[in-house]
Amino acid sequence: MTTGEVNCNKFYALRLWWVKFSEGLVLSNSRVILVSTPIGNLKDISLRARESLVECELVIAEDTRSTKSLMQLLGIDYANKKFLTFHEHNQDNVEHLVSLIQTFEKVVIVSDAGSPVLSDPGFPLVEKCREVDIEVISVPGPSAVICALEVSGLPPVPFMFLGFLPRKKEARLSLFSKAAPGVTYVGFESPNRVIGLVDDLLECNGDFDIVLARELTKKFEETNRINRDNWASVKNQIKAKGEFVVLYRLKDKAQEMDIGLVKLEALADAYLSKPTPKALARLLAPIKGLSVKECYELLKL
């Protein structure tokens, strides 16, 4: 802990003590602002996000060092601002923290990257603020979930966000077995476990489309689309580095087979008139539920 953080802790302890004995210090117009921060590319910061960081008095951060570094990169002077750390290991202090928030007019809550509420510790704090009628507003910004959905090529509606996926195989298999056909599921996974996760997913009954999105918005952003047929050839190409968003979708067999007799006959005629690998790929793609390019690559194996 740095000297500055020690001094801040003393300040907060004194201020909380004063709150207990002085109703006059508690403000009626406190506002909590949830600020989403870049998930990898500094240029994704919004004007409203920067403005909120400039104007706030208190910053509640997952890691104050990361937040100060971000503010420094954005050219924001934070010398006169108060900082407080709030993460999964100190959530027992929510009530005290809410009392402290009520002594400031503008309070910003941020995480290291993305939303401070989704898969980050801000929710208990927001919940308690709402209970005591503190105004809470959101300054939206970059989202790994939305970015991954957009680039995945999987149907974005309906989708379900699962947060961080289970670490243990038994819990994973239980989760995957409950997948509903036609729903795109989105979760986070560490690079150390992502290969094993795909193995577990493909071990389940059912035909899954899987997408691994890595290092979104960063220089080495990469997206891999995976299924049972191509996993053996793709597996060794996965770079188990950086942050992963995992998307998976159980194919709806009834919808998959309903490709239309007229369309199927037309594709078959096209193949018979010119039996090339590309024509065969076009014929097989709607039957297998794959893209023409994916079918063509499989035919070359």
C-alpha positions as CSV (number, residue, x, y, z in Angstrom):
1,M,0.0,0.0,0.0
2,T,1.4,3.4,-1.0
3,T,1.7,6.4,1.4
4,G,-1.1,8.1,-0.6
5,E,-3.4,5.2,-0.1
6,V,-2.7,5.1,3.6
7,N,-3.5,8.8,3.9
8,C,-6.7,8.3,1.9
9,N,-7.7,5.5,4.3
10,K,-7.2,7.8,7.2
11,F,-9.3,10.5,5.5
12,Y,-12.1,8.1,4.8
13,A,-12.1,6.7,8.4
14,L,-12.3,10.3,9.7
15,R,-15.0,11.2,7.3
16,L,-17.1,8.1,8.2
17,W,-16.7,8.9,11.9
18,W,-18.0,12.4,11.2
19,V,-20.9,11.0,9.2
20,K,-22.1,9.1,12.3
21,F,-22.3,12.3,14.4
22,S,-23.2,14.9,11.9
23,E,-26.3,14.7,9.6
24,G,-25.3,18.0,8.1
25,L,-22.4,16.3,6.2
26,V,-24.7,13.9,4.3
27,L,-25.8,15.4,1.0
28,S,-29.3,15.0,-0.5
29,N,-28.0,15.3,-4.1
30,S,-25.3,12.7,-4.3
31,R,-25.0,11.1,-7.8
32,V,-23.2,7.9,-8.6
33,I,-22.0,7.6,-12.2
34,L,-21.1,4.2,-13.7
35,V,-18.4,4.7,-16.2
36,S,-17.4,2.1,-18.8
37,T,-13.7,2.2,-19.7
38,P,-11.8,0.9,-22.8
39,I,-11.3,-2.9,-23.0
40,G,-8.1,-2.6,-24.8
41,N,-8.0,0.5,-27.1
42,L,-7.7,3.9,-25.4
43,K,-9.4,5.6,-28.4
44,D,-12.7,3.9,-27.4
45,I,-13.1,6.2,-24.4
46,S,-16.2,8.3,-24.8
47,L,-16.5,12.1,-24.3
48,R,-19.0,11.6,-21.5
49,A,-16.7,9.1,-19.8
50,R,-13.8,11.5,-19.8
51,E,-16.0,14.4,-18.7
52,S,-17.3,12.3,-15.8
53,L,-13.8,11.5,-14.7
54,V,-12.8,15.1,-14.9
55,E,-15.8,16.4,-12.9
56,C,-16.1,13.8,-10.1
57,E,-14.8,14.2,-6.6
58,L,-14.5,10.6,-5.5
59,V,-13.4,7.6,-7.7
60,I,-14.3,4.1,-6.6
61,A,-12.2,1.8,-8.6
62,E,-11.5,-1.9,-8.9
63,D,-7.8,-1.0,-8.9
64,T,-6.9,2.6,-8.2
65,R,-3.5,2.2,-9.9
66,S,-5.1,1.2,-13.2
67,T,-7.6,4.0,-13.0
68,K,-4.9,6.6,-12.2
69,S,-2.9,5.4,-15.2
70,L,-6.0,5.7,-17.5
71,M,-6.6,9.3,-16.2
72,Q,-3.0,10.2,-16.7
73,L,-3.2,8.9,-20.3
74,L,-6.3,11.0,-20.9
75,G,-4.6,14.1,-19.5
76,I,-6.8,14.3,-16.4
77,D,-5.4,15.9,-13.3
78,Y,-6.5,13.7,-10.3
79,A,-4.3,15.3,-7.6
80,N,-7.4,16.7,-5.7
81,K,-9.6,13.7,-6.2
82,K,-10.2,11.0,-3.6
83,F,-9.8,7.4,-4.6
84,L,-11.1,4.3,-3.0
85,T,-10.7,0.6,-3.9
86,F,-13.7,-1.6,-4.2
87,H,-13.4,-5.2,-5.4
88,E,-14.7,-8.7,-4.7
89,H,-12.6,-9.1,-1.5
90,N,-13.9,-6.1,0.4
91,Q,-17.6,-6.1,-0.5
92,D,-18.5,-6.4,3.2
93,N,-17.9,-2.6,3.4
94,V,-20.8,-1.8,1.1
95,E,-22.9,0.0,3.8
96,H,-20.0,2.1,5.0
97,L,-19.1,2.9,1.5
98,V,-22.6,4.1,0.7
99,S,-22.5,6.3,3.8
100,L,-19.3,7.8,2.4
101,I,-20.8,8.3,-1.1
102,Q,-23.5,10.5,0.5
103,T,-20.9,13.0,1.5
104,F,-19.9,13.7,-2.1
105,E,-21.9,15.2,-4.9
106,K,-20.3,13.3,-7.9
107,V,-18.9,9.8,-7.4
108,V,-17.6,7.7,-10.3
109,I,-17.4,3.9,-10.2
110,V,-15.1,2.2,-12.7
111,S,-13.5,-1.2,-13.3
112,D,-10.2,-1.9,-14.9
113,A,-11.9,-2.5,-18.3
114,G,-15.5,-2.3,-19.6
115,S,-18.5,-2.0,-17.4
116,P,-18.1,-1.7,-13.6
117,V,-21.2,-3.9,-13.0
118,L,-21.1,-6.8,-15.5
119,S,-18.7,-9.5,-14.2
120,D,-17.2,-6.8,-12.0
121,P,-17.9,-5.9,-8.3
122,G,-20.0,-2.8,-8.8
123,F,-23.4,-4.5,-8.6
124,P,-23.7,-4.8,-4.7
125,L,-22.8,-1.1,-4.4
126,V,-25.3,0.0,-7.0
127,E,-28.0,-2.2,-5.4
128,K,-27.4,-0.5,-2.0
129,C,-27.3,3.0,-3.5
130,R,-30.7,2.4,-5.1
131,E,-32.1,1.2,-1.8
132,V,-31.3,4.5,-0.1
133,D,-32.4,6.6,-3.2
134,I,-29.0,7.7,-4.3
135,E,-29.2,8.7,-8.0
136,V,-27.4,6.2,-10.2
137,I,-26.7,6.9,-13.9
138,S,-24.7,5.0,-16.5
139,V,-22.2,6.3,-19.0
140,P,-22.1,3.5,-21.5
141,G,-19.0,2.5,-23.4
142,P,-17.0,-0.5,-24.7
143,S,-18.3,-4.0,-24.0
144,A,-16.5,-7.2,-24.7
145,V,-19.8,-9.0,-24.8
146,I,-21.3,-6.8,-27.5
147,C,-18.1,-6.7,-29.5
148,A,-17.9,-10.5,-29.5
149,L,-21.5,-10.9,-30.5
150,E,-21.0,-8.4,-33.4
151,V,-18.0,-10.1,-34.9
152,S,-19.0,-13.8,-34.1
153,G,-21.3,-14.4,-37.0
154,L,-23.7,-16.1,-34.6
155,P,-27.3,-14.8,-34.3
156,P,-27.2,-12.0,-31.7
157,V,-30.8,-12.4,-30.6
158,P,-31.6,-14.1,-28.3
159,F,-28.4,-14.3,-26.3
160,M,-27.5,-15.0,-22.6
161,F,-24.5,-13.6,-20.8
162,L,-23.0,-16.1,-18.3
163,G,-20.2,-14.1,-16.9
164,F,-17.0,-16.1,-16.0
165,L,-17.6,-19.7,-17.0
166,P,-17.1,-22.5,-14.4
167,R,-13.6,-23.8,-13.8
168,K,-14.4,-27.4,-13.0
169,K,-15.3,-29.8,-15.7
170,E,-18.3,-31.2,-13.9
171,A,-19.8,-27.8,-13.5
172,R,-19.1,-26.9,-17.1
173,L,-20.7,-30.1,-18.5
174,S,-23.8,-29.4,-16.3
175,L,-24.0,-25.9,-17.7
176,F,-23.5,-26.9,-21.3
177,S,-26.1,-29.7,-21.1
178,K,-28.7,-27.1,-20.3
179,A,-28.2,-25.1,-23.5
180,A,-31.4,-24.3,-25.4
181,P,-31.3,-24.6,-29.2
182,G,-31.2,-21.2,-31.0
183,V,-29.8,-19.2,-28.1
184,T,-26.3,-17.7,-28.3
185,Y,-24.5,-18.0,-24.9
186,V,-21.6,-15.6,-24.1
187,G,-19.0,-16.0,-21.3
188,F,-15.5,-15.1,-20.3
189,E,-12.6,-17.6,-20.0
190,S,-8.9,-17.5,-19.1
191,P,-6.3,-18.4,-21.7
192,N,-5.1,-21.3,-19.5
193,R,-8.5,-23.1,-19.6
194,V,-10.0,-22.1,-23.0
195,I,-8.8,-25.2,-24.9
196,G,-10.1,-27.5,-22.2
197,L,-13.4,-25.7,-22.2
198,V,-13.9,-26.2,-26.0
199,D,-13.0,-29.9,-25.5
200,D,-15.7,-30.2,-22.7
201,L,-18.3,-28.4,-24.9
202,L,-17.8,-30.7,-27.8
203,E,-17.9,-33.7,-25.5
204,C,-21.6,-32.8,-24.8
205,N,-24.5,-34.2,-26.8
206,G,-25.6,-31.9,-29.5
207,D,-24.1,-29.9,-32.4
208,F,-22.6,-26.7,-31.2
209,D,-21.3,-23.7,-33.1
210,I,-18.5,-22.1,-31.0
211,V,-16.6,-18.8,-31.4
212,L,-13.5,-17.8,-29.5
213,A,-12.9,-14.0,-29.6
214,R,-9.5,-13.0,-28.3
215,E,-7.9,-9.6,-27.4
216,L,-10.9,-7.6,-28.7
217,T,-10.2,-4.0,-29.8
218,K,-6.4,-4.7,-29.4
219,K,-3.7,-5.0,-32.0
220,F,-3.8,-8.8,-32.1
221,E,-7.6,-9.2,-32.0
222,E,-8.5,-12.6,-33.3
223,T,-11.8,-14.6,-33.8
224,N,-12.0,-18.4,-34.4
225,R,-15.2,-20.2,-35.4
226,I,-15.2,-23.8,-34.2
227,N,-17.4,-26.9,-34.6
228,R,-17.1,-30.6,-34.0
229,D,-15.8,-31.2,-37.6
230,N,-13.0,-28.6,-37.7
231,W,-11.8,-28.6,-34.0
232,A,-9.0,-31.1,-34.6
233,S,-7.4,-28.9,-37.3
234,V,-8.1,-25.6,-35.5
235,K,-7.1,-26.6,-32.0
236,N,-3.3,-26.2,-32.5
237,Q,-3.8,-22.8,-34.1
238,I,-5.5,-21.2,-31.0
239,K,-3.1,-18.8,-29.3
240,A,-3.8,-19.3,-25.6
241,K,-2.8,-15.7,-24.7
242,G,-4.8,-12.7,-23.7
243,E,-8.5,-12.4,-22.7
244,F,-11.1,-14.7,-24.3
245,V,-14.8,-14.3,-24.9
246,V,-16.4,-17.6,-25.6
247,L,-19.7,-17.8,-27.5
248,Y,-21.6,-21.1,-28.2
249,R,-24.9,-22.0,-29.7
250,L,-26.7,-25.3,-29.9
251,K,-28.0,-25.8,-33.4
252,D,-31.8,-26.2,-33.8
253,K,-32.0,-29.4,-35.8
254,A,-35.6,-28.7,-37.1
255,Q,-34.5,-25.3,-38.3
256,E,-31.2,-26.7,-39.7
257,M,-33.0,-29.3,-41.9
258,D,-35.7,-26.9,-43.1
259,I,-33.7,-25.5,-46.0
260,G,-36.4,-25.9,-48.6
261,L,-36.8,-28.7,-51.2
262,V,-36.6,-26.2,-54.1
263,K,-33.3,-24.7,-52.9
264,L,-31.8,-28.2,-52.3
265,E,-32.8,-29.3,-55.8
266,A,-31.3,-26.2,-57.3
267,L,-28.0,-26.8,-55.4
268,A,-27.9,-30.4,-56.4
269,D,-28.6,-29.6,-60.1
270,A,-25.8,-27.0,-60.0
271,Y,-23.4,-29.6,-58.6
272,L,-24.4,-32.3,-61.1
273,S,-23.9,-29.9,-64.0
274,K,-20.5,-28.9,-62.8
275,P,-19.2,-31.2,-60.1
276,T,-16.5,-29.0,-58.6
277,P,-15.5,-28.9,-54.9
278,K,-16.9,-25.4,-54.7
279,A,-20.3,-26.5,-56.0
280,L,-20.3,-29.4,-53.5
281,A,-19.5,-27.0,-50.7
282,R,-22.5,-24.9,-51.7
283,L,-24.7,-28.0,-51.6
284,L,-23.4,-29.3,-48.2
285,A,-23.3,-25.9,-46.4
286,P,-27.1,-25.5,-45.6
287,I,-27.3,-29.2,-44.7
288,K,-24.4,-29.1,-42.3
289,G,-25.3,-25.6,-41.0
290,L,-21.9,-24.3,-42.0
291,S,-20.7,-21.5,-44.3
292,V,-19.6,-22.4,-47.9
293,K,-16.1,-21.5,-47.0
294,E,-16.0,-23.8,-44.0
295,C,-17.4,-26.7,-46.1
296,Y,-14.9,-26.0,-48.8
297,E,-12.0,-26.1,-46.2
298,L,-13.3,-29.4,-44.8
299,L,-13.5,-31.0,-48.3
300,K,-9.8,-30.2,-48.8
301,L,-8.7,-32.1,-45.6
